[in-house]
Amino acid sequence: MDMKDDTVKTCLMTDALIMTFGERLYERMDVEEQTPNTIRQKLRHLGRLVDFAKQQGMAFHSISDLIKPANFEVLLCTVKKLAGYDPIERSYGIPTLPVKIGYCLRRCAEINKSAGISANDKSKITNAKNFSSLYDAEWNSRISSIARQTSQKNKCNVQKLLPLFGDVQ
């Protein structure tokens, strides 16, 4: 899979959970033309999140660090900053990004839980369950709903260009 060689690629290629997420996506999806692009986009979303957290001076080295329940508030703030959240306008610069990242994070927590069950690692299972509970309780109201409102507002505010009079004849 071709990908732009940058810090985002480095982040995702060195993160075992992101790579496992990519493998699971590949196993699940039908083989078609768009599959590699879809997988690449989702992996880059997670890589961008980790890279952005590092750039902000946070001590997170992997997606596993970000999806710990103790880091949930920091994760929310990081996703908001990455998506260009404006607290005054209550809108996102990139409204689809937080929704897509949220799906990917939820799936990563499920993968972590499965790995914990397989390895009989109770702390990994507990962390994954607690993150999922926090996600279910908080993500929609604090992230996704605002993102969807922004998307809806952007759709309504699109100016439609009318054809010139000379073009209609």
DSSP file (Angstrom, degrees, kcal/mol; ACC not computed):
  #  RESIDUE AA STRUCTURE BP1 BP2  ACC     N-H-->O    O-->H-N    N-H-->O    O-->H-N    TCO  KAPPA ALPHA  PHI   PSI    X-CA   Y-CA   Z-CA
    1    1 A M              0   0    0      0, 0.0     2,-0.2     0, 0.0    36,-0.0   0.000 360.0 360.0 360.0 120.4    0.0    0.0    0.0
    2    2 A D        +     0   0    0      3,-0.0     2,-0.3     0, 0.0    38,-0.0  -0.524 360.0 169.3 -76.4 140.4    1.6    3.3   -1.1
    3    3 A M        -     0   0    0     -2,-0.2     2,-0.0    41,-0.0    37,-0.0  -0.991  42.8 -91.9-152.2 145.0    1.5    6.1    1.4
    4    4 A K        -     0   0    0     -2,-0.3     2,-1.2     1,-0.1     5,-0.3  -0.339  43.0-123.4 -56.2 130.9    3.1    9.5    1.6
    5    5 A D        +     0   0    0      4,-0.1     2,-0.2     3,-0.1    -1,-0.1  -0.681  64.6 114.5 -85.3  98.0    6.4    9.2    3.5
    6    6 A D  S  > S-     0   0    0     -2,-1.2     4,-2.0     1,-0.0     5,-0.1  -0.781  83.0 -74.5-147.6-171.5    6.0   11.6    6.4
    7    7 A T  H  > S+     0   0    0     -2,-0.2     4,-2.4     1,-0.2     5,-0.1   0.814 126.0  58.3 -66.3 -29.5    5.8   11.7   10.2
    8    8 A V  H  > S+     0   0    0      2,-0.2     4,-2.4     1,-0.2    -1,-0.2   0.932 106.5  47.8 -64.8 -44.7    2.2   10.4   10.1
    9    9 A K  H  > S+     0   0    0     -5,-0.3     4,-2.6     1,-0.2     5,-0.2   0.911 111.0  51.6 -61.9 -42.4    3.4    7.3    8.2
   10   10 A T  H  X S+     0   0    0     -4,-2.0     4,-1.4     1,-0.2    -1,-0.2   0.919 109.8  50.3 -60.6 -43.8    6.2    6.8   10.7
   11   11 A C  H  < S+     0   0    0     -4,-2.4     4,-0.3     1,-0.2    -2,-0.2   0.930 115.5  40.7 -60.3 -46.8    3.7    7.0   13.6
   12   12 A L  H >< S+     0   0    0     -4,-2.4     3,-0.7     1,-0.2     7,-0.2   0.843 111.8  54.7 -76.6 -30.6    1.3    4.5   12.2
   13   13 A M  H 3< S+     0   0    0     -4,-2.6    -1,-0.2     1,-0.2    -2,-0.2   0.771 111.7  45.6 -72.2 -23.7    4.0    2.1   10.9
   14   14 A T  T 3< S+     0   0    0     -4,-1.4     2,-0.7    -5,-0.2    -1,-0.2   0.399  94.3  90.1 -97.3   2.6    5.5    1.9   14.4
   15   15 A D    <>  -     0   0    0     -3,-0.7     4,-2.1    -4,-0.3     5,-0.2  -0.879  59.2-163.1-105.0 111.4    2.2    1.5   16.2
   16   16 A A  H  > S+     0   0    0     -2,-0.7     4,-2.3     1,-0.2     5,-0.2   0.866  89.1  51.8 -61.9 -38.7    1.2   -2.2   16.6
   17   17 A L  H  > S+     0   0    0      2,-0.2     4,-2.4     1,-0.2    -1,-0.2   0.899 109.2  49.3 -68.7 -39.8   -2.4   -1.4   17.4
   18   18 A I  H  > S+     0   0    0      2,-0.2     4,-2.2     1,-0.2    -1,-0.2   0.912 112.1  49.1 -64.2 -40.8   -2.9    0.8   14.3
   19   19 A M  H  X S+     0   0    0     -4,-2.1     4,-2.3    -7,-0.2    -2,-0.2   0.895 110.9  49.4 -66.3 -39.2   -1.3   -1.9   12.2
   20   20 A T  H  X S+     0   0    0     -4,-2.3     4,-2.6     2,-0.2    -2,-0.2   0.906 108.9  53.5 -64.1 -40.9   -3.6   -4.6   13.7
   21   21 A F  H  X S+     0   0    0     -4,-2.4     4,-2.2     1,-0.2    -2,-0.2   0.919 109.2  49.1 -57.5 -45.1   -6.6   -2.3   13.0
   22   22 A G  H  X S+     0   0    0     -4,-2.2     4,-2.3     2,-0.2    -2,-0.2   0.895 109.8  50.9 -62.7 -41.5   -5.5   -2.0    9.4
   23   23 A E  H  X S+     0   0    0     -4,-2.3     4,-2.4     2,-0.2    -2,-0.2   0.916 110.3  49.3 -62.5 -43.1   -5.1   -5.8    9.1
   24   24 A R  H  X S+     0   0    0     -4,-2.6     4,-1.9     1,-0.2    -2,-0.2   0.894 110.3  50.8 -64.7 -39.4   -8.6   -6.3   10.5
   25   25 A L  H  X S+     0   0    0     -4,-2.2     4,-2.3     1,-0.2    -1,-0.2   0.921 110.5  49.7 -61.7 -42.9  -10.1   -3.7    8.1
   26   26 A Y  H  < S+     0   0    0     -4,-2.3    -2,-0.2     1,-0.2    -1,-0.2   0.905 111.2  48.5 -64.2 -41.7   -8.4   -5.5    5.2
   27   27 A E  H  < S+     0   0    0     -4,-2.4    -1,-0.2     1,-0.2    -2,-0.2   0.855 115.7  45.0 -64.8 -35.0   -9.8   -8.9    6.3
   28   28 A R  H  < S+     0   0    0     -4,-1.9    -2,-0.2    -5,-0.2    -1,-0.2   0.841  98.2  80.7 -80.9 -35.8  -13.3   -7.5    6.7
   29   29 A M  S  < S-     0   0    0     -4,-2.3     2,-0.1    -5,-0.2     6,-0.0  -0.381  82.5-110.2 -81.0 150.5  -13.6   -5.5    3.5
   30   30 A D        -     0   0    0     -2,-0.1     2,-0.9     1,-0.1     5,-0.1  -0.451  39.3-104.8 -69.3 148.2  -14.5   -6.8    0.1
   31   31 A V        +     0   0    0     -2,-0.1     2,-0.3     4,-0.1    -1,-0.1  -0.682  68.7 131.1 -79.2 110.0  -11.7   -6.7   -2.4
   32   32 A E  S >  S-     0   0    0     -2,-0.9     3,-0.7     1,-0.0    -3,-0.0  -0.884  71.1 -86.1-149.0 178.4  -12.5   -3.8   -4.6
   33   33 A E  T 3  S+     0   0    0     -2,-0.3     4,-0.4     1,-0.2    -2,-0.0   0.857 121.4  45.6 -61.4 -39.7  -10.9   -0.8   -6.1
   34   34 A Q  T 3> S+     0   0    0      1,-0.2     4,-2.5     2,-0.1    -1,-0.2   0.606  87.4  89.9 -84.3 -12.4  -11.6    1.6   -3.2
   35   35 A T  H <> S+     0   0    0     -3,-0.7     4,-2.6     1,-0.2     5,-0.3   0.912  87.0  47.3 -55.8 -50.7  -10.6   -0.8   -0.3
   36   36 A P  H  > S+     0   0    0      0, 0.0     4,-2.6     0, 0.0    -1,-0.2   0.903 114.0  48.6 -60.3 -38.3   -6.9    0.2   -0.2
   37   37 A N  H  > S+     0   0    0     -4,-0.4     4,-2.4     2,-0.2    -2,-0.2   0.906 111.4  49.5 -66.5 -40.5   -7.7    3.9   -0.2
   38   38 A T  H  X S+     0   0    0     -4,-2.5     4,-2.1     2,-0.2    -1,-0.2   0.935 114.1  44.7 -63.1 -47.0  -10.4    3.5    2.5
   39   39 A I  H  X S+     0   0    0     -4,-2.6     4,-2.6    -5,-0.2     5,-0.2   0.930 112.4  52.1 -63.4 -45.6   -7.9    1.6    4.7
   40   40 A R  H  X S+     0   0    0     -4,-2.6     4,-2.5    -5,-0.3    -1,-0.2   0.910 109.2  50.2 -57.6 -44.6   -5.1    4.0    4.1
   41   41 A Q  H  X S+     0   0    0     -4,-2.4     4,-2.1     2,-0.2    -1,-0.2   0.924 111.3  47.4 -61.6 -45.1   -7.4    7.0    5.0
   42   42 A K  H  X S+     0   0    0     -4,-2.1     4,-1.7     2,-0.2    -1,-0.2   0.902 112.8  48.6 -65.5 -40.7   -8.4    5.4    8.3
   43   43 A L  H  X S+     0   0    0     -4,-2.6     4,-2.6     1,-0.2    -1,-0.2   0.913 111.1  50.6 -64.7 -41.6   -4.9    4.4    9.2
   44   44 A R  H  X S+     0   0    0     -4,-2.5     4,-3.0    -5,-0.2    -2,-0.2   0.843 104.6  58.2 -66.5 -33.0   -3.7    8.0    8.4
   45   45 A H  H  X S+     0   0    0     -4,-2.1     4,-1.8     2,-0.2    -1,-0.2   0.947 111.4  41.5 -59.1 -47.2   -6.5    9.4   10.6
   46   46 A L  H  X S+     0   0    0     -4,-1.7     4,-2.2     2,-0.2    -2,-0.2   0.909 114.7  51.2 -67.7 -41.5   -5.1    7.5   13.6
   47   47 A G  H  X S+     0   0    0     -4,-2.6     4,-2.8     1,-0.2     5,-0.2   0.898 109.0  51.3 -61.2 -41.1   -1.5    8.3   12.7
   48   48 A R  H  X S+     0   0    0     -4,-3.0     4,-2.9     2,-0.2    -1,-0.2   0.887 108.3  52.7 -62.3 -39.2   -2.3   12.0   12.4
   49   49 A L  H  X S+     0   0    0     -4,-1.8     4,-2.2    -5,-0.2    -2,-0.2   0.943 112.9  42.3 -62.7 -48.5   -3.9   11.9   15.9
   50   50 A V  H  X S+     0   0    0     -4,-2.2     4,-2.2     2,-0.2    -2,-0.2   0.929 116.5  48.8 -64.3 -45.3   -0.8   10.3   17.5
   51   51 A D  H  X S+     0   0    0     -4,-2.8     4,-2.4     1,-0.2    -2,-0.2   0.906 111.4  49.8 -61.6 -42.5    1.5   12.6   15.5
   52   52 A F  H  X S+     0   0    0     -4,-2.9     4,-1.7     2,-0.2    -1,-0.2   0.900 108.7  52.5 -64.0 -41.1   -0.5   15.7   16.5
   53   53 A A  H  <>S+     0   0    0     -4,-2.2     5,-2.2     1,-0.2    -1,-0.2   0.907 110.7  48.1 -61.6 -41.3   -0.5   14.6   20.2
   54   54 A K  H ><5S+     0   0    0     -4,-2.2     3,-1.8     1,-0.2    -2,-0.2   0.915 109.4  52.6 -64.4 -42.8    3.3   14.3   20.0
   55   55 A Q  H 3<5S+     0   0    0     -4,-2.4    -1,-0.2     1,-0.3    -2,-0.2   0.807 103.1  58.7 -63.5 -29.1    3.6   17.8   18.3
   56   56 A Q  T 3<5S-     0   0    0     -4,-1.7    -1,-0.3    -5,-0.2    -2,-0.2   0.438 123.2-106.8 -79.6   1.0    1.5   19.2   21.2
   57   57 A G  T < 5S+     0   0    0     -3,-1.8     2,-0.2     1,-0.3    -3,-0.2   0.619  70.3 147.6  85.3  13.7    4.2   18.0   23.6
   58   58 A M      < -     0   0    0     -5,-2.2     2,-0.7    -6,-0.2    -1,-0.3  -0.551  54.6-125.6 -83.3 149.8    2.1   15.2   25.0
   59   59 A A        +     0   0    0     -2,-0.2     2,-0.5     6,-0.0    -5,-0.1  -0.193  65.9 127.0 -90.0  43.9    3.9   12.0   26.1
   60   60 A F        +     0   0    0     -2,-0.7    -2,-0.1   -10,-0.1     3,-0.1  -0.888  27.9 172.5-104.0 128.6    1.8    9.7   24.0
   61   61 A H        +     0   0    0     -2,-0.5     2,-0.3     1,-0.1    -1,-0.1   0.530  64.2  19.1-110.7 -10.2    3.7    7.3   21.7
   62   62 A S  S  > S-     0   0    0      1,-0.1     4,-1.2   -47,-0.1     3,-0.4  -0.955  77.9-104.6-152.7 168.8    0.9    5.1   20.5
   63   63 A I  H  > S+     0   0    0     -2,-0.3     4,-1.8     1,-0.2     5,-0.1   0.805 117.3  65.2 -67.7 -28.2   -2.8    4.9   20.0
   64   64 A S  H  4 S+     0   0    0      1,-0.2    -1,-0.2     2,-0.2   -49,-0.0   0.866 100.3  50.7 -61.5 -36.3   -2.9    2.5   23.0
   65   65 A D  H >4 S+     0   0    0     -3,-0.4     3,-1.0     1,-0.2    -1,-0.2   0.891 110.1  50.0 -66.7 -39.1   -1.7    5.4   25.2
   66   66 A L  H 3< S+     0   0    0     -4,-1.2    -2,-0.2     1,-0.2     9,-0.2   0.806 105.1  56.3 -71.7 -29.8   -4.4    7.6   23.9
   67   67 A I  T 3< S+     0   0    0     -4,-1.8    -1,-0.2     8,-0.1    -2,-0.1   0.128  76.2 117.1 -96.0  24.3   -7.3    5.2   24.4
   68   68 A K  S X  S-     0   0    0     -3,-1.0     3,-1.8     1,-0.1     4,-0.2  -0.721  73.6-124.7 -82.5 140.2   -6.6    4.6   28.1
   69   69 A P  G >  S+     0   0    0      0, 0.0     3,-1.5     0, 0.0     4,-0.3   0.838 109.8  60.1 -55.4 -34.8   -9.6    5.8   30.2
   70   70 A A  G 3  S+     0   0    0      1,-0.3     3,-0.2     2,-0.1     4,-0.2   0.746 106.9  47.4 -65.5 -21.9   -7.4    8.1   32.3
   71   71 A N  G <> S+     0   0    0     -3,-1.8     4,-2.5     1,-0.2    -1,-0.3   0.241  78.6 107.8-101.4  11.9   -6.4    9.9   29.1
   72   72 A F  H <> S+     0   0    0     -3,-1.5     4,-2.4     1,-0.2    -1,-0.2   0.898  78.9  48.3 -62.0 -43.1  -10.0   10.3   27.8
   73   73 A E  H  > S+     0   0    0     -4,-0.3     4,-2.2    -3,-0.2    -1,-0.2   0.907 112.8  48.8 -64.0 -41.2  -10.3   14.1   28.5
   74   74 A V  H  > S+     0   0    0      1,-0.2     4,-2.5     2,-0.2    -1,-0.2   0.897 109.9  53.1 -63.9 -40.0   -6.9   14.7   26.8
   75   75 A L  H  X S+     0   0    0     -4,-2.5     4,-2.7     2,-0.2     5,-0.2   0.922 107.5  50.8 -60.7 -45.4   -8.0   12.6   23.9
   76   76 A L  H  X S+     0   0    0     -4,-2.4     4,-2.3     1,-0.2    -2,-0.2   0.930 112.3  46.4 -58.6 -46.5  -11.2   14.7   23.5
   77   77 A C  H  X S+     0   0    0     -4,-2.2     4,-2.4     1,-0.2    -1,-0.2   0.892 112.4  50.8 -63.8 -39.8   -9.2   17.9   23.5
   78   78 A T  H  X S+     0   0    0     -4,-2.5     4,-2.6     2,-0.2    -2,-0.2   0.919 110.6  47.9 -65.6 -44.4   -6.6   16.5   21.0
   79   79 A V  H  X S+     0   0    0     -4,-2.7     4,-2.2     2,-0.2    -1,-0.2   0.913 111.9  50.8 -63.0 -42.3   -9.3   15.4   18.6
   80   80 A K  H  <>S+     0   0    0     -4,-2.3     5,-2.6    -5,-0.2     4,-0.3   0.930 112.6  45.6 -61.1 -45.4  -11.0   18.8   18.9
   81   81 A K  H ><5S+     0   0    0     -4,-2.4     3,-1.3     1,-0.2    -2,-0.2   0.920 111.9  51.8 -64.0 -43.2   -7.8   20.7   18.2
   82   82 A L  H 3<5S+     0   0    0     -4,-2.6    -1,-0.2     1,-0.3    -2,-0.2   0.871 111.3  47.2 -61.3 -37.7   -6.9   18.4   15.3
   83   83 A A  T 3<5S-     0   0    0     -4,-2.2    11,-2.4    -5,-0.2    10,-1.1   0.394 118.7-110.4 -87.4   3.6  -10.3   18.9   13.7
   84   84 A G  T < 5 -     0   0    0     -3,-1.3     9,-0.6    -4,-0.3    -3,-0.2   0.922  43.2-166.9  72.7  45.2  -10.0   22.7   14.1
   85   85 A Y  E   < -A   92   0A   0     -5,-2.6     7,-0.2     7,-0.2    -1,-0.2  -0.464   9.3-158.4 -69.8 133.3  -12.7   23.2   16.8
   86   86 A D  E  >> -A   91   0A   0      5,-3.1     4,-1.8    -2,-0.2     5,-1.4  -0.941   2.4-165.3-111.6 106.9  -13.8   26.8   17.4
   87   87 A P  T  45S+     0   0    0      0, 0.0    -1,-0.1     0, 0.0     5,-0.0   0.782  87.2  54.4 -66.5 -25.7  -15.4   27.0   20.8
   88   88 A I  T  45S+     0   0    0      1,-0.2    -2,-0.0     3,-0.1     0, 0.0   0.945 120.1  30.4 -72.0 -47.5  -17.0   30.4   20.1
   89   89 A E  T  45S-     0   0    0      2,-0.1    -1,-0.2     0, 0.0     3,-0.1   0.630 101.0-134.9 -81.9 -14.8  -18.8   29.2   17.0
   90   90 A R  T  <5 +     0   0    0     -4,-1.8     2,-0.3     1,-0.2    -5,-0.1   0.964  65.5 114.8  52.3  56.2  -19.1   25.7   18.3
   91   91 A S  E   < -A   86   0A   0     -5,-1.4    -5,-3.1    -7,-0.1     2,-0.3  -0.966  62.0-121.7-149.2 162.6  -18.1   24.3   15.0
   92   92 A Y  E     -A   85   0A   0     -2,-0.3    -7,-0.2    54,-0.3    -8,-0.2  -0.820   8.2-144.8-107.4 146.1  -15.2   22.3   13.4
   93   93 A G  S    S+     0   0    0    -10,-1.1    -9,-0.2    -9,-0.6    -1,-0.1   0.856 107.7  26.9 -71.2 -36.7  -13.0   23.3   10.6
   94   94 A I  S >  S+     0   0    0    -11,-2.4     3,-0.9     1,-0.1    -1,-0.3  -0.794  77.5 178.6-124.1  85.2  -13.0   19.6    9.4
   95   95 A P  T 3> S+     0   0    0      0, 0.0     4,-0.6     0, 0.0    56,-0.1   0.731  74.7  55.1 -68.6 -23.1  -16.3   18.3   10.7
   96   96 A T  H 3> S+     0   0    0      1,-0.2     4,-2.2     2,-0.1     5,-0.2   0.767  93.1  73.1 -79.7 -22.9  -16.0   14.7    9.3
   97   97 A L  H <> S+     0   0    0     -3,-0.9     4,-2.9     1,-0.2     5,-0.3   0.917  93.8  48.1 -61.8 -48.7  -12.7   14.1   10.9
   98   98 A P  H  > S+     0   0    0      0, 0.0     4,-2.2     0, 0.0    -1,-0.2   0.866 112.1  50.7 -62.9 -33.5  -13.8   13.6   14.6
   99   99 A V  H  X S+     0   0    0     -4,-0.6     4,-1.9     2,-0.2    -2,-0.2   0.936 113.8  44.2 -67.0 -45.6  -16.6   11.3   13.5
  100  100 A K  H  X S+     0   0    0     -4,-2.2     4,-2.0     1,-0.2    -1,-0.2   0.908 114.1  49.2 -66.2 -42.4  -14.2    9.1   11.5
  101  101 A I  H  X S+     0   0    0     -4,-2.9     4,-2.8    -5,-0.2     5,-0.2   0.903 107.9  55.9 -63.5 -40.0  -11.6    9.2   14.2
  102  102 A G  H  X S+     0   0    0     -4,-2.2     4,-2.4    -5,-0.3    -1,-0.2   0.915 106.6  49.1 -58.9 -44.6  -14.2    8.2   16.8
  103  103 A Y  H  X S+     0   0    0     -4,-1.9     4,-2.2     1,-0.2    -1,-0.2   0.938 112.7  48.1 -59.4 -46.1  -15.2    5.1   14.8
  104  104 A C  H  X S+     0   0    0     -4,-2.0     4,-2.3     1,-0.2    -2,-0.2   0.895 111.1  49.9 -63.8 -40.9  -11.5    4.1   14.5
  105  105 A L  H  X S+     0   0    0     -4,-2.8     4,-2.2     2,-0.2    -1,-0.2   0.902 109.6  51.4 -64.6 -40.9  -10.8    4.6   18.2
  106  106 A R  H  X S+     0   0    0     -4,-2.4     4,-1.8    -5,-0.2    -2,-0.2   0.916 111.3  47.7 -61.0 -43.5  -13.9    2.5   19.2
  107  107 A R  H  X S+     0   0    0     -4,-2.2     4,-2.2     1,-0.2    -2,-0.2   0.881 109.0  53.7 -66.6 -38.5  -12.7   -0.3   16.9
  108  108 A C  H  X S+     0   0    0     -4,-2.3     4,-2.5     1,-0.2    -1,-0.2   0.887 106.7  52.3 -63.2 -38.5   -9.1    0.0   18.4
  109  109 A A  H  X S+     0   0    0     -4,-2.2     4,-2.3     2,-0.2    -1,-0.2   0.894 108.9  50.4 -63.4 -39.5  -10.6   -0.4   21.9
  110  110 A E  H  X S+     0   0    0     -4,-1.8     4,-2.3     2,-0.2    -2,-0.2   0.896 110.2  49.5 -64.9 -39.9  -12.4   -3.5   20.7
  111  111 A I  H  X S+     0   0    0     -4,-2.2     4,-2.4     2,-0.2    -2,-0.2   0.913 110.7  50.3 -64.6 -42.3   -9.2   -4.9   19.3
  112  112 A N  H  X S+     0   0    0     -4,-2.5     4,-2.4     2,-0.2    -2,-0.2   0.901 109.8  50.7 -61.2 -41.5   -7.4   -4.2   22.6
  113  113 A K  H  X S+     0   0    0     -4,-2.3     4,-2.4     2,-0.2    -2,-0.2   0.923 110.5  48.7 -62.9 -44.7  -10.2   -6.0   24.5
  114  114 A S  H  X S+     0   0    0     -4,-2.3     4,-2.5     1,-0.2    -2,-0.2   0.906 111.5  49.5 -61.6 -42.1   -9.9   -9.0   22.3
  115  115 A A  H  X S+     0   0    0     -4,-2.4     4,-2.2     1,-0.2    -1,-0.2   0.891 110.7  50.8 -64.5 -38.7   -6.1   -9.1   22.7
  116  116 A G  H  X>S+     0   0    0     -4,-2.4     5,-2.8     2,-0.2     4,-0.6   0.888 110.4  48.6 -65.3 -39.8   -6.6   -8.8   26.4
  117  117 A I  H ><5S+     0   0    0     -4,-2.4     3,-0.7     3,-0.2    -2,-0.2   0.925 112.2  48.9 -65.3 -44.4   -9.0  -11.7   26.5
  118  118 A S  H 3<5S+     0   0    0     -4,-2.5    -2,-0.2     1,-0.2    -1,-0.2   0.884 118.6  39.0 -62.4 -39.2   -6.7  -13.8   24.4
  119  119 A A  H 3<5S-     0   0    0     -4,-2.2    -1,-0.2    -5,-0.2    -2,-0.2   0.430 108.1-123.7 -90.7   0.3   -3.7  -13.1   26.6
  120  120 A N  T <<5 +     0   0    0     -3,-0.7     2,-0.9    -4,-0.6    -3,-0.2   0.888  55.2 158.0  55.3  42.0   -5.8  -13.2   29.8
  121  121 A D     >< -     0   0    0     -5,-2.8     4,-2.0    -6,-0.2    -1,-0.2  -0.830  23.4-172.3-100.0  98.4   -4.6   -9.7   30.6
  122  122 A K  H  > S+     0   0    0     -2,-0.9     4,-2.7     1,-0.2     5,-0.2   0.836  82.0  53.9 -64.6 -34.7   -7.3   -8.4   33.0
  123  123 A S  H  > S+     0   0    0      2,-0.2     4,-2.6     1,-0.2    -1,-0.2   0.889 109.2  48.8 -68.7 -36.9   -5.9   -4.8   33.1
  124  124 A K  H  > S+     0   0    0      2,-0.2     4,-2.3    -3,-0.2    -2,-0.2   0.907 113.0  47.8 -66.7 -41.3   -6.1   -4.6   29.3
  125  125 A I  H  X S+     0   0    0     -4,-2.0     4,-2.6     2,-0.2    -2,-0.2   0.935 113.6  47.3 -63.6 -46.8   -9.6   -5.9   29.3
  126  126 A T  H  X S+     0   0    0     -4,-2.7     4,-2.8     1,-0.2     5,-0.2   0.919 112.1  49.6 -62.5 -45.2  -10.7   -3.5   32.0
  127  127 A N  H  X S+     0   0    0     -4,-2.6     4,-2.6     1,-0.2    -1,-0.2   0.921 112.8  47.3 -59.8 -44.1   -9.0   -0.5   30.2
  128  128 A A  H  X S+     0   0    0     -4,-2.3     4,-2.4     2,-0.2    -2,-0.2   0.916 113.8  47.1 -65.4 -43.1  -10.7   -1.4   27.0
  129  129 A K  H  X S+     0   0    0     -4,-2.6     4,-2.3     2,-0.2    -2,-0.2   0.921 113.9  47.7 -63.8 -43.6  -14.2   -1.9   28.6
  130  130 A N  H  X S+     0   0    0     -4,-2.8     4,-2.5     2,-0.2    -2,-0.2   0.890 111.6  49.9 -66.8 -39.0  -13.8    1.4   30.6
  131  131 A F  H  X S+     0   0    0     -4,-2.6     4,-3.1    -5,-0.2    -1,-0.2   0.932 110.6  50.3 -63.0 -44.2  -12.7    3.3   27.5
  132  132 A S  H  X S+     0   0    0     -4,-2.4     4,-2.8     1,-0.2    -2,-0.2   0.892 110.2  50.3 -61.2 -39.3  -15.7    1.9   25.5
  133  133 A S  H  X S+     0   0    0     -4,-2.3     4,-2.1     2,-0.2    -1,-0.2   0.926 112.7  46.0 -64.2 -44.8  -18.0    2.9   28.4
  134  134 A L  H  X>S+     0   0    0     -4,-2.5     4,-2.7     2,-0.2     5,-0.5   0.921 112.9  50.9 -61.9 -43.6  -16.6    6.5   28.4
  135  135 A Y  I  X>S+     0   0    0     -4,-3.1     4,-1.8     1,-0.2     5,-0.6   0.941 111.4  47.1 -59.3 -49.1  -16.8    6.6   24.6
  136  136 A D  I  <5S+     0   0    0     -4,-2.8     4,-0.2     1,-0.2    -1,-0.2   0.872 118.5  41.6 -61.5 -37.6  -20.5    5.5   24.6
  137  137 A A  I  <5S+     0   0    0     -4,-2.1    -1,-0.2    -5,-0.2    -2,-0.2   0.829 130.9  17.6 -80.2 -32.5  -21.4    8.0   27.3
  138  138 A E  I  X5S+     0   0    0     -4,-2.7     4,-2.4    -5,-0.2     5,-0.3   0.773 102.2  75.1-114.9 -33.1  -19.4   11.0   26.1
  139  139 A W  I  XXS+     0   0    0     -4,-1.8     4,-2.4    -5,-0.5     5,-1.8   0.892  97.8  47.3 -60.1 -46.1  -18.3   10.9   22.5
  140  140 A N  I  4XS+     0   0    0     -5,-0.6     5,-3.0    -4,-0.2     6,-0.3   0.944 117.7  39.9 -62.7 -48.5  -21.6   11.6   20.8
  141  141 A S  I  45S+     0   0    0     -4,-0.2    -1,-0.2     1,-0.2    -2,-0.2   0.834 125.3  35.5 -72.9 -31.0  -22.6   14.6   23.0
  142  142 A R  I  <5S+     0   0    0     -4,-2.4    -2,-0.2     3,-0.1    -1,-0.2   0.680 136.4   5.6 -98.7 -18.3  -19.2   16.2   23.2
  143  143 A I  I  X5S+     0   0    0     -4,-2.4     4,-2.0    -5,-0.3     3,-0.2   0.649 123.6  44.7-127.2 -64.8  -17.7   15.4   19.8
  144  144 A S  I  ><S+     0   0    0     -5,-1.8     4,-2.8     1,-0.2     5,-0.2   0.861 108.9  54.0 -63.4 -41.0  -19.9   13.8   17.1
  145  145 A S  H  ><S+     0   0    0     -5,-3.0     4,-2.2    -6,-0.3    -1,-0.2   0.908 111.5  45.8 -63.9 -39.8  -23.1   15.9   17.6
  146  146 A I  H  > S+     0   0    0     -6,-0.3     4,-2.3    -3,-0.2   -54,-0.3   0.894 112.7  51.6 -67.3 -39.5  -21.2   19.1   17.1
  147  147 A A  H  X S+     0   0    0     -4,-2.0     4,-2.4     2,-0.2    -2,-0.2   0.911 110.8  47.5 -63.7 -42.1  -19.4   17.7   14.1
  148  148 A R  H  X S+     0   0    0     -4,-2.8     4,-2.6     2,-0.2    -2,-0.2   0.892 110.7  51.7 -67.3 -38.6  -22.7   16.6   12.5
  149  149 A Q  H  X S+     0   0    0     -4,-2.2     4,-2.6    -5,-0.2    -2,-0.2   0.908 110.1  49.7 -62.1 -41.4  -24.2   20.1   13.3
  150  150 A T  H  X S+     0   0    0     -4,-2.3     4,-2.6     2,-0.2    -2,-0.2   0.923 111.0  49.0 -63.2 -44.3  -21.3   21.7   11.6
  151  151 A S  H  X S+     0   0    0     -4,-2.4     4,-2.1     2,-0.2    -2,-0.2   0.924 112.8  47.7 -60.5 -44.6  -21.6   19.4    8.5
  152  152 A Q  H  X S+     0   0    0     -4,-2.6     4,-2.1     1,-0.2    -2,-0.2   0.914 112.3  49.0 -63.3 -43.5  -25.3   20.2    8.3
  153  153 A K  H  X S+     0   0    0     -4,-2.6     4,-1.7     1,-0.2    -1,-0.2   0.896 110.3  51.5 -63.4 -40.5  -24.7   23.9    8.6
  154  154 A N  H  < S+     0   0    0     -4,-2.6     4,-0.3     1,-0.2    -1,-0.2   0.878 108.7  51.3 -64.9 -37.3  -22.0   23.7    5.9
  155  155 A K  H >< S+     0   0    0     -4,-2.1     3,-0.9     1,-0.2    -1,-0.2   0.901 111.3  47.5 -65.6 -40.1  -24.4   21.9    3.6
  156  156 A C  H 3< S+     0   0    0     -4,-2.1    -1,-0.2     1,-0.2    -2,-0.2   0.795 109.8  53.6 -70.8 -27.9  -27.1   24.6    4.1
  157  157 A N  T 3< S+     0   0    0     -4,-1.7     2,-0.3    -5,-0.2    -1,-0.2   0.380  76.8 120.8 -91.1   4.5  -24.7   27.4    3.6
  158  158 A V    <   -     0   0    0     -3,-0.9     2,-0.5    -4,-0.3    -3,-0.0  -0.535  62.0-133.3 -70.6 127.7  -23.4   26.2    0.2
  159  159 A Q        -     0   0    0     -2,-0.3     2,-0.5     1,-0.0    -2,-0.1  -0.698  13.4-143.2 -84.6 129.3  -24.0   28.9   -2.4
  160  160 A K        -     0   0    0     -2,-0.5     2,-0.5     1,-0.0    -1,-0.0  -0.803  12.5-137.2 -93.4 128.3  -25.5   27.5   -5.6
  161  161 A L        -     0   0    0     -2,-0.5     3,-0.0     3,-0.0    -2,-0.0  -0.727  13.7-144.6 -87.3 127.9  -24.3   29.2   -8.7
  162  162 A L        -     0   0    0     -2,-0.5     3,-0.1     1,-0.1     2,-0.0  -0.647  27.1-102.3 -87.4 147.0  -26.9   29.9  -11.3
  163  163 A P        -     0   0    0      0, 0.0    -1,-0.1     0, 0.0     5,-0.1  -0.334  42.3 -99.6 -67.0 151.3  -26.0   29.7  -14.9
  164  164 A L    >>  -     0   0    0      1,-0.1     4,-1.0    -3,-0.0     3,-0.9  -0.351  29.4-115.2 -67.3 152.0  -25.4   32.9  -16.8
  165  165 A F  H >> S+     0   0    0      1,-0.3     4,-0.8     2,-0.2     3,-0.7   0.875 116.6  54.5 -57.0 -39.7  -28.2   34.2  -18.9
  166  166 A G  H 34 S+     0   0    0      1,-0.2    -1,-0.3     2,-0.2     3,-0.2   0.775 104.4  55.2 -67.1 -26.4  -26.2   33.7  -22.1
  167  167 A D  H <4 S+     0   0    0     -3,-0.9    -1,-0.2     1,-0.2    -2,-0.2   0.710 101.6  58.4 -78.6 -20.7  -25.7   30.0  -21.2
  168  168 A V  H <<        0   0    0     -4,-1.0    -1,-0.2    -3,-0.7    -2,-0.2   0.748 360.0 360.0 -83.1 -25.1  -29.4   29.3  -20.8
  169  169 A Q     <        0   0    0     -4,-0.8    -1,-0.2    -3,-0.2    -2,-0.1   0.491 360.0 360.0 -55.5 360.0  -30.5   30.3  -24.3
